Amino acid sequence: MTTRFLHTADWQLGKPFAGIDDPQKRALIQQERIQVIRRIGDVARTHQVEFVVVAGDLFDSSTASKATVAAACSAIGQLGIPVLAIPGNHDHGGPGGLWDQGFFQREHASLAPNLRILLKPEPVELDSSWIFPCPLLRRAESTDTTAWLRLPDALAGCSSDKARIVLAHGSTQEFTSQSDDDDSDSTATNLIDLSRLPDGAFDYVALGDWHGTKQVTPAAWFSGTPELDRFPKGEGHDPGNVLVVVAGRGQTPTVTSVHTGRFGWHELSFDFAEDSTLGLFRERIDGLIGQRANEDLVRLELTGSLGVEAAGHLEQALESLQARLLRLKLTNQVVVAPTADEIQALTQRPSDPLTARVASQLVTLASGTDETAAPARIALRELYAACNQH
């Protein structure tokens, strides 16, 4: 007997995205975390899965707003198939948490009767499988939540013909979660030791916590978050997916990754070797985001030097990016270095000796390395623009 199901995790509904300053843009990216549930439903219907498992962190915190709870329950209810979820470190199942709150329980019963929150480490029987939940009952557990699966009676009463699926949230010894500036939480204490699970006892381990899709063993996977929520962590980090799994008792599971993410999170480093490279920079940006608006976030690191006029054009390009992107995380270390022609145009002005004298002083200051250099470069750029208005 085989079962076909969908493995997902780390929805983190209600995540604040504090790094996005514009409230309208912040609202767009927050809302997309609800919208992706509908795309998950499309995948579920296309692949005709029997149920969905959420391996922790359905919500971003145990204090999710009522609006977030209502929207989540509504979207989950519309999936139309069973959804089984365990608490993760963000929405842990401790006393007084989200799952105990009256408002959640009412919305759950009214809008999402197909949702089961598994708060106990005990087997759950479905038509074609057994689910073995390993919920986090605290934000940081010092013990392995899968330890109960090593007990002699863990499988007592479980029929031998159904697939056995473990549901856990945390870091494995083989693959450790990391944090970044947009999510400073680290779950290194929530360690899962897959090597200590009884050989052949379980057919698939559905993991959550790492936000990229990652295979840990032939039968254990991190699904990653279905909608990207942070900048890339380097090669091999593959977020924005759900996993369609076919598992059977005693069989190696078949796992298919399906992309569900909408927003693009990009990184770009660019060094300006000369003014002419400004055109190449524009080409690189176009390659990343094309003509899109409010669909991308870019972490941009700029180095090198540009002449005064070219630096002004760069500022205009950055102004446009700031408007078009959901977020521009900018590190701008470009030095304004006037070209010989620009210096001559500013400092050799017989008809305007005052401007020439000020320009000469700014050129000297801008070439320095102390705290006056940066404002001098800005002033030099503004002065050049003012002298070339006509």
Secondary structure, 3 states (H helix, E strand, C coil): CEEEEEEECCCCECCCCCCCCCHHHHHHHHHHHHHHHHHHHHHHHHCCCCEEEECCCCECCCCCCHHHHHHHHHHHHCCCCCEEECCCCCCCCCCCCHHHCHHHHHHHHHHCCCEEECCCCCCEECCCEEEEEECCCCCCCCCCCCHHHHCCCCCCCCCCCCEEEEEEECEECCCCCCCECCECCCCCCCEECHHHCCCCCCCEEEEECCCCCEEEECCEEECCCCCCCCCCCCCCCCCCEEEEEEEECCCCCEEEEEECCCCEEEEEEEEECCCCHHHHHHHHHHHHHCCCCCCEEEEEEEEEEECHHHHHHHHHHHHHHHHHCCEEEEEECCEECCCHHHHHHHHCCCCCHHHHHHHHHHHHHHCCCCCCHHHHHHHHHHHHHHHCCC
